[in-house]
Structure formats: C-alpha cells, structure tokens
Amino acid sequence: MDIFGDIFGGITQKLIELVARIINLLPDSPFHTVNNADVNSFLGGLNWVLPIAQMISILEAWLIVVAVYYTYQLILRWARMIK
C-alpha cells in the first residue's frame, strides 16, 4: 500500500524509457562520414612548428593555479581576513 512509492517508481520508469528513446534517435557516431586524411598530414607539420600538446599542458597548469588562487582569495574574504 505504498502508493507514493508506486507513483514515484512509475514516473521514474517512464522518464527512463523517454530518455532511452531519445538516445536511440541519435546516430551511433557523428564522425563516420568525416574524412580527415588531408588534415592529419597538415597537423603533423603544424605540431612540429607549434607544440600544441605542450601548449595545452601549460595552459591547463596555469588555469589550475589561477583557480586555486581565486578559491583561496574567496575563502579568505569569506573568513574576513582580507578586504
């Protein structure tokens, strides 16, 4: 006689079915028709001139440091230690 549990379970099941139907409408992969053979040779040369992987690593480290700084500053302001 748990009527609310039955109602909640029914609503949850219908929501899961709806999400599954929406996901089934999507294609398996949007990149099946993309031919990037010409781009690969260009990117190899570009990566030799501009080291993209290292630039991304440095940018990630910089963003982490800035985020830590602003978080620390927010905590100190919240604790009223700085203005």
N, C-alpha and C positions, 0 to 999 in steps of 0.2 A: 504494500500500500504506500510505497514511496512515490507519490505522484509527481513531485518536483524533480526527483532523480530521473524518472521515466521521461518527463518533458525535456529536461536538460540533455539527457542521452539521445533522444530523438533529434533535437535541434543540432547537437554536435555531429551526429551521424549524417544528417542532411548537408551540413556545412562541409564535411569531409568529402562527400560524394560530389558536391558542387565544385570544390577545388580540384578534385581528380578529373572531372570532366573538362574544366578549363585548361588544366595542364595537358590533357590528351589532345586538345585542339592545337597546341603548339607543335612546330616541326621538331624532328629529332635534333638537328643541328642546323643553325642558320649559315654555316660556313662550308656546306657541301659543294656549292657551286663556285666558291671563290678560288681562283687560280692565282697563286702568289709566287710562281716560279720566277717571274721577272723581278719582283721586288726583293727576293732573297739575295740575289747577286748584288743588287744596289745596297742593301742594308749591310752586307758584309764589308763592302768598301767604306761605307759611311761609318761603321763601327770602328774601323781601323783609324779613321781620322778623328772622330769624336767618340771616346769610350763611353757609350751610353750606359752600360751596366755600372760602371764606377760612378758616373754622374748620379744615377738613381740611388746608389748606396749612400753617397754623400748627402743627397737631398733628404733621404729618409732619416739619417742620423741628425741632420740639422733640425728637421721638423720635430723629432723626438725631444731634442734638447730645448727647443723653444716651447713645446707643450709642457715639459717639466718645469721650466722657468715660470710660465704663466700660472700653472697649477700651484706652485709654491707661493707665488705672489698672491694669489687668490686666498690661499689658506692663511697667510699672514694678515691680509686685510680682514678676513673674517674673524681672526683672533684679535684684531685691533692692535697689532704690533707695528704696522706701518700705515701711512695715510695713502 
